[in-house]
Amino acid sequence: MNKLIAANRFSLADAAELYGVPYWSGGYFWVDASGFLRVGNKEESLSISLAKIVDDLRLSGRSLPLVLRFPQILEDRLTALNQSFAQAIAKFDYQNRYQGVFPIKVNQRRVVVETIAEYGARYQTGLEAGSKAELALCLVQDIHPEALLCCNGFKDDDFIRLALWGRRLGKNVVITLEKYSELERVLRLSKELGIKPAIGLRFKLHARGAGQWEASGGDDAKFGLNATEMVNVVERLRELDMLDSLLMIHCHVGSQVTDIRKVKTAVREAAQAYVEMRELGAPINYLDVGGGLAVDYDGSKTSFYVSANYSLQEYADMVVYTVLETCNEARARHPIVVTESGRALTAHHAVVVLPVIDAIGPTRQSPELPEIKGEEHALVKDMRELLATVTVKNYREVFYDAASNKDTMHNLFDLGYLSLLERAHIENLYNRILMKVQRVIKDLDYVPEEFESLPKLLADKYVCNFSLFQSLPDHWAIQALFPIVPLSRLAERPTRDATLVDISCDSDGKINKFVDLRDVKTTLPLHELKNGEPYYLGVFLAGAYQDVLANAHNLFGRVNEAHIRVSGEDDYELELFVNGQKARRVIENMGYETPQLHAWLKEEIDEALARGALSAEAAAELLSTYDAELIGYTYLE
């Protein structure tokens, strides 16, 4: 009896542990006493239930799915990054300062760029542009006069010309040379415009990062100058008496670098390059060690590909001390340290809210099958006997016999020796046997390896109103993992194991890998759906790259987004609601014009009217429905 009570006991702490909330949330999200997931700042008594925000938005007529954005989290991430470097500088008596740069490729959404530019002005936070379009966005941002505006990526004349005009506007624009041939283009255009350039050099590191983007660094990296080219740039600028234009050394070790030892190796190499360039007479002021600061998506604090075996403070300490140590050994001036941390700034601020609209699966209740008339096939009888005889002693034998019978069933059905009803009975019995076997092995101290996949075989599929390709493209493309948690009912023990499927008509539109502490789960514990009661899932740490890598598979467009500022205990302000793309906009992106579509449909309707296939009233209703859908949300409403 006591064992049964203990097994049924489920606390809020159990819920937090089950979904790993304390480990990946950064302190921004937690489970409250009523079993709701909250967002805010505990220390300042500023928090609100995420489910309440979603309910309020739905009551006001806003449709799901949507993205909740929290600018306050962006601001806090900026503060945390700069304070960490300030502490490291003070701790090691570093004789210069830190300046962060946000690479807007991570998320170009307006609220993200403007929040980082405006709030980051107090820290002289700059921006990085990797294309002409991004530079156009960066040039108009209200950043601090000394904040860097780094121009990275391959460049044509127009890109460089716009960057040079940015210097005339008073922006601290630095043009990073990604290849040696760009130097002459910069020199020619600067002479043409009469604007002195500020030049940075991307140094091709030998060191490589760790994790999924390890190949983006090292000798085979896409960008960067080798040692010979670096020396040649110095000599060419010296020849033109323009060596004072060379202000920055830049490097890139990779994105989401999970192992701090790899970062340290890269920073040391970059710092040594800075020292050597100073020895050559180049007045380098900035050492940009690039991005790579990882986000701990699973909370394991390891070098696992979705984690990080270091904290923000440990990262700042390592960067500052490594640069200091290298410079002190060479008695070189300490440079201004620059990082381009994008993922670490933006990941936490966005939550994708998925409404669950249905659940399907082999263990869910379905209408009783009709009885088989006449003599049952021997295979059906055998499956019934297997179901009745599952025990802890014979579960393995029963499991293998049932699997063999299922294979035989498929062969007999294909040959016409089994009816569809008999097949349905065998499939039903097979699933019931698996469920019974699963109940047996749950109480075992050791589960044989071949049964580890059983929960996945029996898992429900929770159908969610979203497109994976639009909202979480990294999960589909590179198997990135994101924490997923119900927004409510966390005081209840979840009783279903599930995978998630979207509403696209693509078999890849599913989530069947989930974060687990130091592991990957194939199912997610969820609650039984209740009739008439909404059930929302939150996908967390989705603020980096997901907005900008999204695609319009099945013509599902960008989702609605709400910008939320928490203003008190259980109080918040909706600063802005941005409507997602209407069907018309997504269709027009594919080269169609909606007036032409309307005209084409009108032609089809006129032909149907002439044939008598439609009445005038039905024709008017069809045309009205079609036009309404063109201006409607692309998701289920």
Helices and strands as residue ranges (DSSP letters): H 2-8, H 12-18, H 21-24, E 29-31, E 37-41, G 42-44, E 46-49, H 50-59, E 66-69, H 71-92, E 98-103, G 104-106, H 110-119, G 120-123, E 126-129, H 132-139, E 148-151, H 157-168, E 172-177, H 182-193, E 199-202, G 214-216, H 227-239, G 243-245, E 246-250, H 260-279, E 286-288, H 312-330, E 336-339, H 343-346, G 347-349, E 350-360, H 378-388, H 395-414, H 420-441, G 449-451, H 454-458, E 460-464, H 468-471, H 473-478, E 484-486, E 496-501, E 510-511, E 514-516, E 519-521, E 524-526, E 536-539, H 546-549, G 553-555, E 560-568, E 571-578, H 583-589, H 594-611, H 616-630
